[in-house]
Amino acid sequence: MLIDLPLHWIILLDIAAWFIFHMVISLGCMKIPDAWYAKTESFFQSFAWEENGELWQRLFRIKAWKRKLPEGSSIIKSSYNKKHLQGTDKQTFEKFIIETKRAELTHWLLIPPAFVFFIWNPLWAGLVMVLYACVVNIPFILIQRYNRPRLERVHYIRKKKACVKKTFSSHFWGTKRLF
């Protein structure tokens, strides 16, 4: 602890700091253009060992509890609601995939600020803040890492079918319509 404060000030500062960190990081990630999330693959890629998200289901039974967690749009009304897929068209799938990336980035970025709390908290309280940051954010990260590969797989299959259908149609009917 670098700054010595009375307990009631520590508690108030902790609450205020977490609120500010959550709002600034969440709103900041909302300001990043969709195009950045759409083209950024390396950070969000599903690794082979994740088995397209199935590892997380097997280890943590994500399907059993993911709907019980709050959705960010219930707090920040202008954010995208990821509680349910809003439709099945191409644009909806692409937007939902982008929003899973936005949510994952937000929750990753909400963990490191926990280390700031060591400045005014005793060691044990600083450790509690780090534990809090992990317990609160890792479940949301796991949900995104479980959902996104499944959505991307369906989206890829649909795009492939549409491409085959378009190719078949133009090849079979030619460039001019007979009817």
Secondary structure per residue as TSV (DSSP state, phi and psi in degrees):
chain	resnum	aa	ss	phi	psi
A	1	M	-	360.0	119.9
A	2	L	-	-90.4	-30.2
A	3	I	S	-116.1	124.6
A	4	D	-	-95.3	115.4
A	5	L	-	-126.2	155.8
A	6	P	-	-65.3	153.3
A	7	L	H	-54.2	-44.7
A	8	H	H	-63.0	-33.9
A	9	W	H	-71.5	-36.1
A	10	I	H	-61.9	-46.0
A	11	I	H	-62.9	-46.4
A	12	L	H	-63.0	-42.0
A	13	L	H	-65.4	-40.2
A	14	D	H	-60.8	-47.1
A	15	I	H	-62.8	-47.6
A	16	A	H	-63.6	-42.5
A	17	A	H	-63.9	-44.5
A	18	W	H	-63.0	-42.0
A	19	F	H	-59.0	-47.2
A	20	I	H	-63.9	-46.2
A	21	F	H	-58.5	-46.4
A	22	H	H	-61.4	-46.6
A	23	M	H	-69.0	-47.7
A	24	V	H	-63.4	-45.9
A	25	I	H	-68.2	-44.3
A	26	S	H	-62.1	-48.8
A	27	L	H	-66.9	-35.9
A	28	G	H	-62.8	-43.6
A	29	C	H	-68.1	-28.6
A	30	M	H	-69.7	-27.5
A	31	K	H	-78.3	-17.6
A	32	I	S	-68.4	127.8
A	33	P	-	-60.8	146.0
A	34	D	H	-53.7	-35.9
A	35	A	H	-59.4	-34.8
A	36	W	H	-65.9	-45.4
A	37	Y	H	-65.2	-37.7
A	38	A	H	-64.3	-37.7
A	39	K	H	-92.8	-14.1
A	40	T	-	-86.9	106.4
A	41	E	-	-106.9	-37.4
A	42	S	T	-60.0	-43.3
A	43	F	T	-69.0	-32.4
A	44	F	T	-100.6	1.0
A	45	Q	-	-62.9	148.3
A	46	S	-	-88.1	126.5
A	47	F	-	-82.0	154.5
A	48	A	G	-55.2	-39.8
A	49	W	G	-67.3	-16.4
A	50	E	G	-80.9	-10.8
A	51	E	G	51.9	49.7
A	52	N	G	54.5	36.6
A	53	G	G	90.6	-14.8
A	54	E	H	-66.0	-27.8
A	55	L	H	-57.2	-43.0
A	56	W	H	-66.8	-35.7
A	57	Q	H	-66.5	-44.7
A	58	R	H	-64.8	-42.8
A	59	L	H	-77.2	-39.4
A	60	F	H	-120.7	2.0
A	61	R	-	48.8	53.3
A	62	I	H	-55.7	-40.3
A	63	K	H	-59.5	-27.9
A	64	A	H	-73.1	-25.8
A	65	W	H	-127.5	-9.3
A	66	K	G	-61.6	-31.6
A	67	R	G	-76.1	-12.9
A	68	K	G	-84.3	-15.1
A	69	L	S	-82.6	149.5
A	70	P	-	-69.4	148.8
A	71	E	-	-96.5	136.4
A	72	G	G	-55.2	-30.1
A	73	S	G	-69.8	-14.3
A	74	S	G	-76.1	-19.4
A	75	I	T	-101.1	-47.9
A	76	I	S	-108.0	98.2
A	77	K	T	-59.6	-28.3
A	78	S	T	-80.4	-3.6
A	79	S	S	-85.2	165.4
A	80	Y	-	-78.3	133.7
A	81	N	-	-83.9	114.3
A	82	K	-	-101.6	11.2
A	83	K	S	-61.1	-39.7
A	84	H	S	-139.4	148.7
A	85	L	-	-66.1	125.2
A	86	Q	-	-76.4	-15.2
A	87	G	-	-175.5	-176.0
A	88	T	S	-120.3	6.6
A	89	D	S	-77.0	166.0
A	90	K	H	-56.0	-47.2
A	91	Q	H	-63.8	-39.1
A	92	T	H	-65.7	-42.8
A	93	F	H	-61.2	-46.4
A	94	E	H	-63.2	-42.1
A	95	K	H	-65.0	-42.3
A	96	F	H	-64.1	-40.9
A	97	I	H	-63.5	-42.9
A	98	I	H	-59.9	-43.1
A	99	E	H	-69.5	-28.5
A	100	T	H	-68.4	-34.7
A	101	K	H	-67.6	-43.2
A	102	R	H	-60.8	-44.9
A	103	A	H	-64.6	-43.0
A	104	E	H	-62.7	-46.6
A	105	L	H	-59.9	-44.9
A	106	T	H	-55.9	-48.6
A	107	H	H	-71.0	-32.8
A	108	W	H	-63.7	-43.1
A	109	L	H	-71.5	-17.8
A	110	L	T	-81.4	-8.2
A	111	I	S	-82.4	-50.1
A	112	P	G	-56.9	-32.7
A	113	P	G	-59.3	-17.6
A	114	A	G	-57.6	-29.3
A	115	F	G	-72.2	-19.2
A	116	V	G	-64.9	-28.7
A	117	F	G	-66.8	-16.2
A	118	F	G	-67.3	-18.2
A	119	I	G	-63.9	-42.5
A	120	W	T	-118.9	-1.2
A	121	N	S	-104.4	150.9
A	122	P	-	-64.5	162.5
A	123	L	H	-50.8	-48.8
A	124	W	H	-61.0	-38.7
A	125	A	H	-72.2	-36.4
A	126	G	H	-61.0	-41.4
A	127	L	H	-64.9	-37.0
A	128	V	H	-62.6	-39.2
A	129	M	H	-65.5	-39.9
A	130	V	H	-65.1	-43.7
A	131	L	H	-61.0	-45.0
A	132	Y	H	-55.8	-49.2
A	133	A	H	-58.7	-40.8
A	134	C	H	-71.8	-46.2
A	135	V	H	-64.4	-36.0
A	136	V	H	-79.1	-33.4
A	137	N	H	-100.1	-34.2
A	138	I	H	-61.0	-40.6
A	139	P	H	-56.6	-39.0
A	140	F	H	-68.9	-37.4
A	141	I	H	-63.1	-44.1
A	142	L	H	-63.0	-39.4
A	143	I	H	-60.3	-44.4
A	144	Q	H	-65.5	-40.5
A	145	R	H	-71.6	-21.0
A	146	Y	H	-83.9	-45.8
A	147	N	H	-73.5	-45.6
A	148	R	H	-58.7	-46.9
A	149	P	H	-60.4	-34.5
A	150	R	H	-67.4	-43.9
A	151	L	H	-64.7	-42.4
A	152	E	H	-64.7	-36.8
A	153	R	H	-65.0	-46.2
A	154	V	H	-63.3	-43.4
A	155	H	H	-61.5	-42.8
A	156	Y	H	-63.5	-45.4
A	157	I	H	-62.1	-42.1
A	158	R	H	-64.3	-42.7
A	159	K	H	-63.3	-40.9
A	160	K	H	-65.0	-43.7
A	161	K	H	-63.2	-41.8
A	162	A	H	-63.7	-38.8
A	163	C	H	-66.6	-43.5
A	164	V	H	-64.5	-43.5
A	165	K	H	-61.7	-43.8
A	166	K	H	-65.0	-43.9
A	167	T	H	-64.0	-45.5
A	168	F	H	-62.5	-45.6
A	169	S	H	-61.6	-47.2
A	170	S	H	-70.2	-32.9
A	171	H	H	-72.4	-44.6
A	172	F	H	-70.1	-44.1
A	173	W	H	-93.2	-11.7
A	174	G	-	79.8	-175.0
A	175	T	S	-80.4	-19.3
A	176	K	S	-106.5	141.6
A	177	R	-	-74.8	137.7
A	178	L	-	-85.9	-23.4
A	179	F	-	-115.0	360.0
